[in-house]
Each structure stands twice: as C-alpha cells, then as structure tokens.
Amino acid sequence: MSQASIQVKQYTPQIPLKLVKNNKEDKFADYQSLMDFDVASRPWRETLAHSFKTDRELSKVFGNINPVEEDVYKVIATRITPYIAQLMDKDDQACPIRIQYVPEQNEMDVAPQEMGDQLAEDDMMPDGTSIVHRYPNRVLFLVHNICGAYCRHCTRKRMVSDPLNVISMDRIRKSVEYLREHPEVQDVLLSGGDPLLLTDDKLDQVLSMIREARPDLKILRIGSRLPTQLPTRITPELCQILVKNRVTLLNTQVNHPKEITPLFVKHMAMLRTSGIMLGNQSVLIKGVNDSVEVMRDLVMDLVSNGIRPYYVYSMDPAPGNSKFQVSYDRMLEIYHGIRGWVSGPAIPTFIVDGIGGLGKMPVQPEYVRKQVVDGETKLLATNFEGRNADMSFLLGE
C-alpha cells in the first residue's frame, strides 16, 4: 500500500484532540501591517496573542497559502507568532520557515511507522507522573503540553496543543516526588510542549520544587524552541530565575540560518551573560536544511554566537512527518560535507532516535575501521577528503 493511500483516519490518537477556535478579529490586515508590527518593543505574551492560528488568517497576509481541512488542526493545531511570520517569504512556498510552520493538507497522509507512540515515551512514564525514564541516570520531565508555535514536524503530536491533556500541578508534584525517590537520577531535562511558555512565577515554582527535592542534581536542563520562535521571551527576569535555580543548560532548536536574527542573537546573549550554557538541537527537514551548504552555515553561525550545535536529529516518526523525512544516505552525505570544512566545535552529533524506546543513537561514517586485507586484519583510516592511511600500528598485540 502506498503511503499516500494511508489516511489519518486510520490513526487513532491515545488522547483525543480538540481544535480551539479562534474567535478574535483578524490580527493583521495585510503583509505590510505584519511587517510594521514591532516585536522587539512589546511584551512577549502580547506578541503571542497576535499569532496566526488558521490557513485563512495566513492567506490574508501571504500569497500561495493552500487551504486545509479542519481535520488537519485536530492532528496538531496551528500557531505562528508574528516574529516567525516576519521571517517567512511572502509568496514562496519553498521558504524554509514556511515549510516548518504553515499547515498543509498532506499532513493527513500517515505512514505505518508513524502511528501511535513510536518512541515509547508513554511506556516509560511512571504512573501518575509526567516523567519519561529511559536512561539509567537521566530523565525527561514534561511540564507543559502547549508551545509558543507549532512545528509541523513535531514528534509529540499525540499530546501537544491538546487542551484536554494539560499537565496538572498534581502530576508535576508526583514527578518531583519521583525524583526525590530516585537518587540515581542526576540529569533532568524539562520539556513538553515548551517549558518557557509557563509564566515566570510558574516556571520558578517548578524549578524550585525540583531543586528543593534534589539539591544534588548535577544537571538541570531546559529544552525550548521559544527563543527561536519568539526571542523576547528571554528577559532579565527569566535569566534571574534560571540562575537562582541553577539551570545548567538551555537547548533550543534552530533549523536554518534564517532563524539566527539580530533579535535572536541579542536575547540569547542575555542567557550567555547569565552563565547559562547554550546548545542547539536541529532536525533534518526536507527542503529546509537537507543541504551541505545550509548546514555548514547553520553550525558555524551558531558557534559564532556562543551556541553549541549539539544534535542533528533524523525526523522522528509522528503522523504526517514522512513528507519531511531525509534519508539515511543523505544524512551521511551532509555529515561528510561538514566534517573537515567547519571548525571542530561546530560539528554536531547526527542522531537517530530509535523506535520502540531504543533511545538516541549516533549516525556517522566510519572514518577508522578494521578490515581484512589478504587475510590480515588492518586498521584503515579515511579522512574527509577521501584520502587513506594504514593505521594498523594501533591494533597492538
């Protein structure tokens, strides 16, 4: 059966999704009114309230917006902040920012491997908590199920944007108690949804609860795409909260150099100045960054602004994501294309997140490998240019 013939109606989410209707008046009358909107001077929550939520709103501002059926919004809602919208090309459907956020009808085409919770996060969640405990000494702690903007390639479509699946404070408290009872956990990653969509007070409350229960935690991380989707969320007040609660690292998701704007750089610098380590986890997306040239520019631009390119993920299987999929062979080509041409600190680890809960596994070419030559085991090395050397002296006795 072809992928195109597999429709989303065959996919039954574990949690029912409900479309939140947008009953407010149109926020932008045309493209110029959008571009005149001064994101930098407004509070982040005010800007967020002006987000686009339907293809109909987008079509009043942008050209070449394809209409979609309401069912598309039941798989994952649409929200595009004015800041993101200002980065999108007015008419070009191949714009790398538009591809990531504008809803399309073919998201309803679901491949067999995209059905259900393929990464088995729910299976690894202790009862009553919002924690995913996959690795021996580190956990994923989901604190929110809403995002500032919804990526069309989201891995957690089964839960994000669902108003019926809000992560309650009761679940968060039980999750904190789980951490208290498991001293072997030394690394906690807050994710969701997006933790930074919480108000300062609520985020401070959650972080303080974790630190009170586990003051010995070696690493306390936050994963958030909001700095990329709305940089003004990073404020001096937020930085104070992160420092107070000894947050170690903030990872964001930048997928294309176009997302590294002066406003993004300015607000990420606030975090650097506060002593928060910064990392980036990109996702390989067809038409966005499946290019050696784009990836070279991206990782070098990140490092030049103090952000470590940490991971580059293959596309996770979730309903409709196969349209974005970049092949394994292409992943290796891109890795080859940046190795040797960019600085060592700018080279990320390419990752496949194994289905069935296998976890993150690195994908990279074998530059050094054992090989039997004329009946003798050799250690052969091949550099980024394809030149070879016999390194068999490293085999020892």
Disulfide bonds with the S-S distance in Angstrom:
none
